[in-house]
Amino acid sequence: MTTPDRDSTPADSGFAYRREQFQQIVEDTLKLARDIGASDAGAEVSEGIGLSVSVRKGELENVERNRDKSVGVSVYLGQRRGNASTSDFSPAALRQTVQAAYDIARFTAVDPAAGLPDAADLASSEEAARDLDLFHPWAVDAAAAAEIARRCEDAAMSVDKRITNSEGAGVSAQQAHFWAGNSRGFRGGYDSSRHYVSVSPIAGKGRDMQRDGWYSSMRDARDLAAPEAVGRYAAERALARLKSRRVATGQVPVLFESTVAAGLLGAYVQATSGGALYRKASFLVGCLGEPVLAKHIDIVEDPHQPKGKGSAPFDDEGVRTRARQIVQGGVVQSYFLSSYSARKLGMQTTGHAGGSQNLTMKSRKTRPGDTLDQMLAKMGRGLFVTELMGQGVNYVTGDYSRGAAGFWVEDGRIAYPVHEVTIAGHLREMFRSIAAIGADAYTQGSKTVGSVLIPRMKLAGA
């Protein structure tokens, strides 16, 4: 499978529009904005297509095809901003959309932080054209996708007779492309794809039924795990949860499985993102240059990782992205700022309009042999969390309280499955007390981290 050139969308991509058409739409939209009197303007045109298929107990349950397109425009009148969008690419619709954005700007209050990024922060044409190998269209039809989903579910159901039911298996193939530009000279866009295979088997009967699931998600379908492997692992996870118990209330060590530990990294990103900081709606306001995590913890960002799920040559505003040391030795080195939030804080954008890009949290203490078994041994006795429930994270105060399920650990070994418990703590204390991060790194979305050991958390159980 070849990578398309940067100047033209290939005819076999399935897209209805070519790159050159998108480029013309952006130029036409920006000209309309200039002609109507905008002091600055930005435009983006995009198209996305996809196929999603699901089966349950071997029977085809759902087939969905999606095709979406949009033009969005931002018009600035000094420091007043208006936005409008349309799915109609006709010249008349573009004129109406630009007029709508202009009218909104006319009646919007002046905002000193409003405006396009400074020209010096925008990606150059060479930087914007960086090929990160993000586009791998998957030529799979509904029948073939359904067969892959059946293979995945059949593998799960055949693991053990205690796998009694299924919530279904699914296959999705998605791809999109866009082009963006603004009146300060930025032009750029790229094609991307994202595909997945998933399944959710149910083990046991009656009150002892337990559900779990697994999935594989990649830019390139050739990199997906085999559907049979996904199915077998999902079944093993569901079976491991049978005969779950509750445990006594107390304060115990907690080991977050790598699949859920990414949520801790996500909480850190949320608390150090520009919107939360300038609104003073974060417990980490003013933490730049301060020790926030344990001193052996580093967080790094690589937005140019080939095929990375969070890779991008520029952010949503056209600002260049670059590798960053987000946290070094536990000390905060960088926030996550867009141009707007940076101005509100009197700082410079970090190229994070749209969020973080390929973050990895790691410990300087981690050794290659620090497998999950070794992490359980380090904990000795406590709760190994494999699932979190609820939204009990208060980013203003840092209070953390989540429903949890997983396994009780004694003498460094899993003793029995646990359910219906709540774990609680404070994120600041949790971050500072991280004792270890395992070598069992897992990528959840655009965040990569191994299992994370917190020495002491409150556990509410029986």
DRENLUM-492289 format. One record per residue (C-alpha): residue in one letter; x, y, z; residue number from 1. Coordinates in nm, 3 decimals. Example, Ala and Ser with C-alpha at 12.3 -4.5 7.8 and 13.67 -1.06 7.14 Angstrom:
// DRENLUM-492289
  r        X        Y        Z    k
  a    1.230   -0.450    0.780    1
  s    1.367   -0.106    0.714    2
***
This chain:
// DRENLUM-492289
  r        X        Y        Z    k
  m    0.000    0.000    0.000    1
  t    0.161    0.326   -0.112    2
  t    0.144    0.659    0.063    3
  p   -0.041    0.922   -0.147    4
  d    0.151    1.228   -0.255    5
  r    0.086    1.551   -0.071    6
  d   -0.057    1.740   -0.367    7
  s   -0.343    1.523   -0.477    8
  t   -0.590    1.285   -0.315    9
  p   -0.578    0.949   -0.498   10
  a   -0.876    0.842   -0.702   11
  d   -0.907    0.512   -0.511   12
  s   -0.931    0.680   -0.170   13
  g   -1.311    0.681   -0.174   14
  f   -1.324    1.057   -0.123   15
  a   -1.560    1.261   -0.337   16
  y   -1.329    1.564   -0.342   17
  r   -0.967    1.606   -0.446   18
  r   -0.705    1.802   -0.257   19
  e   -0.699    2.065   -0.531   20
  q   -1.073    2.126   -0.489   21
  f   -1.029    2.176   -0.116   22
  q   -0.744    2.419   -0.176   23
  q   -0.962    2.623   -0.410   24
  i   -1.252    2.631   -0.164   25
  v   -1.021    2.766    0.107   26
  e   -0.882    3.035   -0.125   27
  d   -1.233    3.134   -0.238   28
  t   -1.355    3.153    0.123   29
  l   -1.063    3.368    0.237   30
  k   -1.112    3.603   -0.058   31
  l   -1.481    3.641    0.027   32
  a   -1.382    3.730    0.384   33
  r   -1.129    3.989    0.266   34
  d   -1.378    4.139    0.022   35
  i   -1.645    4.175    0.289   36
  g   -1.409    4.366    0.516   37
  a   -1.255    4.109    0.752   38
  s   -0.927    4.213    0.910   39
  d   -0.829    3.847    0.937   40
  a   -0.987    3.514    0.850   41
  g   -0.932    3.141    0.863   42
  a   -1.105    2.857    0.678   43
  e   -1.102    2.479    0.684   44
  v   -1.272    2.229    0.454   45
  s   -1.295    1.859    0.538   46
  e   -1.448    1.531    0.431   47
  g   -1.480    1.203    0.618   48
  i   -1.607    0.863    0.510   49
  g   -1.636    0.530    0.683   50
  l   -1.792    0.191    0.734   51
  s   -1.894    0.039    1.068   52
  v   -2.028   -0.315    1.099   53
  s   -2.138   -0.505    1.407   54
  v   -2.244   -0.864    1.468   55
  r   -2.390   -1.034    1.774   56
  k   -2.396   -1.408    1.833   57
  g   -2.291   -1.462    1.475   58
  e   -2.570   -1.257    1.320   59
  l   -2.525   -0.931    1.136   60
  e   -2.667   -0.659    1.360   61
  n   -2.575   -0.326    1.207   62
  v   -2.414   -0.176    0.899   63
  e   -2.348    0.198    0.891   64
  r   -2.186    0.406    0.622   65
  n   -2.097    0.767    0.696   66
  r   -1.996    1.048    0.465   67
  d   -1.958    1.396    0.608   68
  k   -1.823    1.720    0.469   69
  s   -1.794    2.070    0.605   70
  v   -1.652    2.416    0.550   71
  g   -1.584    2.625    0.857   72
  v   -1.483    2.990    0.853   73
  s   -1.367    3.232    1.124   74
  v   -1.393    3.603    1.052   75
  y   -1.216    3.867    1.261   76
  l   -1.304    4.234    1.284   77
  g   -1.012    4.348    1.491   78
  q   -1.053    4.153    1.813   79
  r   -1.410    4.050    1.749   80
  r   -1.462    3.703    1.611   81
  g   -1.744    3.521    1.433   82
  n   -1.767    3.158    1.325   83
  a   -1.998    2.981    1.083   84
  s   -2.001    2.655    0.890   85
  t   -2.185    2.476    0.611   86
  s   -2.196    2.138    0.444   87
  d   -2.283    2.301    0.111   88
  f   -1.977    2.374   -0.102   89
  s   -2.156    2.585   -0.364   90
  p   -2.038    2.945   -0.423   91
  a   -2.368    3.083   -0.294   92
  a   -2.343    2.880    0.027   93
  l   -1.984    2.992    0.083   94
  r   -2.088    3.358    0.047   95
  q   -2.375    3.308    0.293   96
  t   -2.145    3.134    0.543   97
  v   -1.883    3.408    0.529   98
  q   -2.157    3.669    0.568   99
  a   -2.297    3.484    0.868  100
  a   -1.954    3.473    1.035  101
  y   -1.906    3.844    0.958  102
  d   -2.244    3.935    1.107  103
  i   -2.167    3.736    1.422  104
  a   -1.833    3.917    1.457  105
  r   -2.003    4.255    1.420  106
  f   -2.217    4.194    1.726  107
  t   -1.959    4.010    1.938  108
  a   -1.784    4.191    2.220  109
  v   -1.419    4.280    2.179  110
  d   -1.191    4.014    2.326  111
  p   -0.827    4.120    2.371  112
  a   -0.714    3.756    2.339  113
  a   -0.901    3.691    2.013  114
  g   -0.713    3.661    1.688  115
  l   -0.523    3.427    1.461  116
  p   -0.190    3.288    1.581  117
  d    0.111    3.512    1.529  118
  a    0.267    3.450    1.187  119
  a    0.595    3.343    1.350  120
  d    0.419    3.052    1.524  121
  l    0.252    2.914    1.212  122
  a    0.391    2.608    1.039  123
  s    0.583    2.684    0.721  124
  s    0.482    2.514    0.396  125
  e    0.764    2.262    0.447  126
  e    0.664    2.193    0.809  127
  a    0.296    2.160    0.718  128
  a    0.382    1.910    0.443  129
  r    0.568    1.673    0.680  130
  d    0.456    1.318    0.593  131
  l    0.373    1.131    0.914  132
  d    0.235    0.821    0.740  133
  l   -0.118    0.875    0.875  134
  f   -0.324    0.764    0.575  135
  h   -0.389    0.398    0.507  136
  p   -0.735    0.347    0.355  137
  w   -0.883    0.005    0.418  138
  a   -1.067   -0.137    0.118  139
  v   -1.301   -0.355    0.323  140
  d   -1.667   -0.401    0.229  141
  a   -1.957   -0.479    0.463  142
  a   -1.944   -0.855    0.400  143
  a   -1.572   -0.878    0.468  144
  a   -1.599   -0.656    0.778  145
  a   -1.882   -0.873    0.912  146
  e   -1.671   -1.185    0.861  147
  i   -1.381   -1.031    1.055  148
  a   -1.622   -0.940    1.338  149
  r   -1.761   -1.297    1.340  150
  r   -1.411   -1.441    1.361  151
  c   -1.341   -1.216    1.658  152
  e   -1.663   -1.307    1.839  153
  d   -1.634   -1.680    1.756  154
  a   -1.285   -1.685    1.903  155
  a   -1.418   -1.529    2.224  156
  m   -1.713   -1.770    2.250  157
  s   -1.494   -2.077    2.195  158
  v   -1.246   -2.005    2.476  159
  d   -1.456   -2.159    2.752  160
  k   -1.810   -2.287    2.796  161
  r   -1.854   -2.025    3.067  162
  i   -1.858   -1.759    2.796  163
  t   -2.235   -1.764    2.767  164
  n   -2.327   -1.452    2.574  165
  s   -2.193   -1.155    2.385  166
  e   -2.265   -0.787    2.352  167
  g   -2.128   -0.816    2.001  168
  a   -1.819   -0.754    1.794  169
  g   -1.750   -0.465    1.562  170
  v   -1.525   -0.354    1.281  171
  s   -1.482    0.007    1.170  172
  a   -1.283    0.162    0.884  173
  q   -1.266    0.542    0.888  174
  q   -1.072    0.794    0.682  175
  a   -1.076    1.170    0.638  176
  h   -0.890    1.458    0.476  177
  f   -0.889    1.834    0.516  178
  w   -0.724    2.154    0.401  179
  a   -0.695    2.473    0.603  180
  g   -0.561    2.823    0.554  181
  n   -0.567    3.170    0.701  182
  s   -0.498    3.528    0.605  183
  r   -0.156    3.523    0.771  184
  g   -0.016    3.283    0.516  185
  f   -0.071    2.939    0.663  186
  r   -0.179    2.660    0.428  187
  g   -0.184    2.293    0.512  188
  g   -0.380    1.972    0.534  189
  y   -0.343    1.597    0.525  190
  d   -0.525    1.266    0.490  191
  s   -0.568    1.031    0.786  192
  s   -0.728    0.699    0.873  193
  r   -0.832    0.508    1.185  194
  h   -0.956    0.148    1.197  195
  y   -1.056   -0.089    1.476  196
  v   -1.177   -0.436    1.573  197
  s   -1.354   -0.492    1.906  198
  v   -1.560   -0.746    2.101  199
  s   -1.741   -0.764    2.437  200
  p   -1.808   -1.120    2.561  201
  i   -2.011   -1.209    2.871  202
  a   -1.906   -1.483    3.112  203
  g   -2.117   -1.669    3.367  204
  k   -2.489   -1.676    3.438  205
  g   -2.740   -1.505    3.663  206
  r   -2.600   -1.278    3.931  207
  d   -2.244   -1.384    3.858  208
  m   -2.241   -1.261    3.497  209
  q   -1.939   -1.052    3.410  210
  r   -1.863   -0.856    3.094  211
  d   -1.531   -0.740    2.962  212
  g   -1.395   -0.650    2.624  213
  w   -1.093   -0.573    2.414  214
  y   -1.010   -0.395    2.093  215
  s   -0.733   -0.310    1.851  216
  s   -0.716    0.034    1.688  217
  m   -0.459    0.144    1.430  218
  r   -0.401    0.387    1.144  219
  d   -0.314    0.094    0.916  220
  a   -0.543   -0.211    0.911  221
  r   -0.237   -0.431    0.854  222
  d   -0.117   -0.333    1.202  223
  l   -0.439   -0.446    1.375  224
  a   -0.416   -0.746    1.605  225
  a   -0.563   -1.064    1.460  226
  p   -0.939   -1.076    1.530  227
  e   -0.896   -1.418    1.695  228
  a   -0.635   -1.278    1.933  229
  v   -0.866   -0.989    2.025  230
  g   -1.151   -1.229    2.089  231
  r   -0.951   -1.473    2.300  232
  y   -0.804   -1.199    2.518  233
  a   -1.145   -1.037    2.571  234
  a   -1.285   -1.373    2.681  235
  e   -0.996   -1.433    2.921  236
  r   -1.056   -1.093    3.079  237
  a   -1.427   -1.166    3.125  238
  l   -1.359   -1.513    3.272  239
  a   -1.106   -1.372    3.518  240
  r   -1.380   -1.156    3.670  241
  l   -1.613   -1.444    3.764  242
  k   -1.692   -1.490    4.134  243
  s   -1.600   -1.131    4.213  244
  r   -1.616   -1.020    4.575  245
  r   -1.626   -0.700    4.769  246
  v   -1.342   -0.612    5.002  247
  a   -1.322   -0.431    5.332  248
  t   -1.295   -0.053    5.355  249
  g   -0.947    0.073    5.429  250
  q   -0.637    0.246    5.294  251
  v   -0.434    0.029    5.059  252
  p   -0.185    0.044    4.773  253
  v   -0.350    0.063    4.429  254
  l   -0.198   -0.055    4.102  255
  f   -0.366    0.088    3.792  256
  e   -0.351   -0.145    3.493  257
  s   -0.181    0.021    3.196  258
  t   -0.514    0.032    3.010  259
  v   -0.666    0.258    3.276  260
  a   -0.349    0.437    3.387  261
  a   -0.376    0.653    3.075  262
  g   -0.667    0.818    3.256  263
  l   -0.424    0.953    3.516  264
  l   -0.214    1.104    3.238  265
  g   -0.533    1.246    3.088  266
  a   -0.620    1.405    3.421  267
  y   -0.279    1.573    3.429  268
  v   -0.332    1.710    3.077  269
  q   -0.674    1.844    3.170  270
  a   -0.539    2.018    3.479  271
  t   -0.252    2.185    3.288  272
  s   -0.447    2.287    2.977  273
  g   -0.491    2.652    2.897  274
  g   -0.868    2.671    2.934  275
  a   -0.862    2.534    3.288  276
  l   -0.562    2.749    3.383  277
  y   -0.684    3.090    3.269  278
  r   -1.027    3.024    3.420  279
  k   -0.850    2.920    3.742  280
  a   -1.053    2.601    3.727  281
  s   -0.761    2.371    3.801  282
  f   -0.586    2.254    4.116  283
  l   -0.256    2.300    3.927  284
  v   -0.286    2.672    3.850  285
  g    0.059    2.832    3.854  286
  c    0.248    2.501    3.859  287
  l    0.495    2.580    3.577  288
  g    0.845    2.512    3.707  289
  e    0.709    2.341    4.018  290
  p    0.740    1.973    4.122  291
  v    0.400    1.814    4.065  292
  l    0.479    1.448    4.000  293
  a    0.723    1.216    4.176  294
  k    1.081    1.317    4.097  295
  h    1.149    1.002    3.894  296
  i    0.862    1.077    3.650  297
  d    0.902    1.225    3.302  298
  i    0.632    1.307    3.046  299
  v    0.743    1.353    2.686  300
  e    0.551    1.441    2.372  301
  d    0.633    1.339    2.014  302
  p    0.380    1.481    1.765  303
  h    0.582    1.355    1.467  304
  q    0.571    0.983    1.545  305
  p    0.495    0.792    1.220  306
  k    0.145    0.640    1.228  307
  g    0.092    0.787    1.576  308
  k   -0.270    0.824    1.683  309
  g   -0.199    1.177    1.804  310
  s    0.052    1.273    1.535  311
  a    0.013    1.604    1.352  312
  p    0.253    1.842    1.175  313
  f    0.053    2.138    1.306  314
  d   -0.227    2.197    1.554  315
  d   -0.587    2.298    1.485  316
  e   -0.480    2.662    1.435  317
  g   -0.193    2.584    1.199  318
  v    0.073    2.634    1.468  319
  r    0.377    2.410    1.420  320
  t    0.406    2.116    1.656  321
  r    0.732    1.996    1.807  322
  a    0.866    1.739    2.048  323
  r    0.845    1.864    2.406  324
  q    0.958    1.768    2.752  325
  i    0.630    1.822    2.935  326
  v    0.753    1.707    3.276  327
  q    1.117    1.645    3.368  328
  g    1.208    1.483    3.696  329
  g    0.859    1.554    3.824  330
  v    0.887    1.928    3.746  331
  v    0.640    2.090    3.505  332
  q    0.819    2.223    3.195  333
  s    0.524    2.312    2.969  334
  y    0.151    2.369    2.972  335
  f   -0.087    2.277    2.688  336
  l   -0.181    2.609    2.529  337
  s   -0.362    2.732    2.223  338
  s   -0.303    3.084    2.093  339
  y   -0.613    3.209    2.275  340
  s   -0.537    3.052    2.612  341
  a   -0.172    3.159    2.585  342
  r   -0.275    3.522    2.537  343
  k   -0.513    3.498    2.832  344
  l   -0.218    3.381    3.042  345
  g    0.032    3.626    2.896  346
  m    0.230    3.337    2.748  347
  q    0.312    3.187    2.406  348
  t    0.116    2.911    2.235  349
  t    0.259    2.561    2.272  350
  g    0.084    2.430    1.961  351
  h   -0.190    2.247    2.148  352
  a   -0.510    2.382    1.994  353
  g   -0.697    2.054    1.968  354
  g   -0.516    1.880    2.254  355
  s   -0.201    1.686    2.331  356
  q   -0.008    1.478    2.079  357
  n    0.145    1.135    2.153  358
  l    0.226    1.168    2.522  359
  t    0.433    0.911    2.710  360
  m    0.462    0.903    3.089  361
  k    0.756    0.700    3.218  362
  s    0.967    0.649    3.526  363
  r    1.345    0.670    3.546  364
  k    1.326    0.373    3.783  365
  t    1.159    0.142    3.531  366
  r    1.362   -0.155    3.412  367
  p    1.287   -0.378    3.110  368
  g    1.197   -0.661    3.347  369
  d    0.927   -0.462    3.525  370
  t    0.642   -0.667    3.384  371
  l    0.293   -0.670    3.529  372
  d    0.393   -0.965    3.751  373
  q    0.683   -0.761    3.885  374
  m    0.455   -0.464    3.950  375
  l    0.215   -0.689    4.145  376
  a    0.511   -0.815    4.344  377
  k    0.619   -0.457    4.419  378
  m    0.270   -0.380    4.550  379
  g    0.260   -0.694    4.763  380
  r   -0.089   -0.648    4.899  381
  g   -0.361   -0.419    4.763  382
  l   -0.600   -0.353    4.478  383
  f   -0.515   -0.408    4.112  384
  v   -0.760   -0.189    3.915  385
  t   -0.860   -0.297    3.564  386
  e   -1.177   -0.091    3.520  387
  l   -1.290    0.252    3.637  388
  m   -1.647    0.382    3.640  389
  g   -1.812    0.718    3.689  390
  q   -1.688    1.073    3.643  391
  g   -1.570    1.145    3.995  392
  v   -1.274    1.371    3.915  393
  n   -1.292    1.733    4.027  394
  y   -1.025    1.923    3.835  395
  v   -1.086    2.241    4.035  396
  t   -1.004    2.083    4.371  397
  g   -0.813    1.774    4.258  398
  d   -1.046    1.539    4.444  399
  y   -1.055    1.193    4.287  400
  s   -1.325    0.931    4.349  401
  r   -1.406    0.654    4.103  402
  g   -1.597    0.329    4.106  403
  a   -1.356    0.044    4.037  404
  a   -1.327   -0.324    3.959  405
  g   -1.022   -0.546    3.941  406
  f   -0.839   -0.796    4.161  407
  w   -0.726   -0.826    4.520  408
  v   -0.356   -0.902    4.551  409
  e   -0.190   -1.092    4.836  410
  d    0.181   -1.167    4.860  411
  g    0.236   -1.015    4.517  412
  r   -0.011   -1.247    4.342  413
  i   -0.371   -1.208    4.228  414
  a   -0.595   -1.370    4.491  415
  y   -0.949   -1.308    4.359  416
  p   -1.155   -1.064    4.149  417
  v   -1.312   -0.758    4.313  418
  h   -1.614   -0.546    4.221  419
  e   -1.839   -0.275    4.367  420
  v   -1.564   -0.073    4.533  421
  t   -1.468    0.293    4.523  422
  i   -1.116    0.432    4.530  423
  a   -1.052    0.789    4.641  424
  g   -0.768    1.031    4.690  425
  h   -0.637    1.367    4.577  426
  l   -0.468    1.397    4.239  427
  r   -0.188    1.618    4.370  428
  e   -0.098    1.357    4.633  429
  m   -0.145    1.072    4.385  430
  f    0.089    1.233    4.131  431
  r    0.357    1.312    4.389  432
  s    0.346    0.964    4.542  433
  i    0.371    0.749    4.227  434
  a    0.602    0.468    4.339  435
  a    0.660    0.293    4.007  436
  i    0.555    0.268    3.643  437
  g    0.576   -0.070    3.473  438
  a    0.746   -0.162    3.148  439
  d    0.408   -0.297    3.029  440
  a    0.339    0.022    2.833  441
  y    0.004    0.045    2.654  442
  t   -0.119    0.317    2.419  443
  q   -0.472    0.437    2.488  444
  g   -0.566    0.688    2.220  445
  s   -0.265    0.918    2.202  446
  k   -0.137    0.848    2.555  447
  t    0.117    0.578    2.645  448
  v    0.194    0.460    2.997  449
  g    0.264    0.136    3.183  450
  s    0.086    0.019    3.496  451
  v    0.107    0.283    3.772  452
  l    0.152    0.206    4.142  453
  i    0.011    0.447    4.401  454
  p    0.124    0.346    4.754  455
  r   -0.187    0.457    4.941  456
  m   -0.547    0.533    4.848  457
  k   -0.878    0.514    5.028  458
  l   -1.085    0.209    4.935  459
  a   -1.456    0.199    5.016  460
  g   -1.589   -0.156    5.003  461
  a   -1.804   -0.380    5.217  462
***
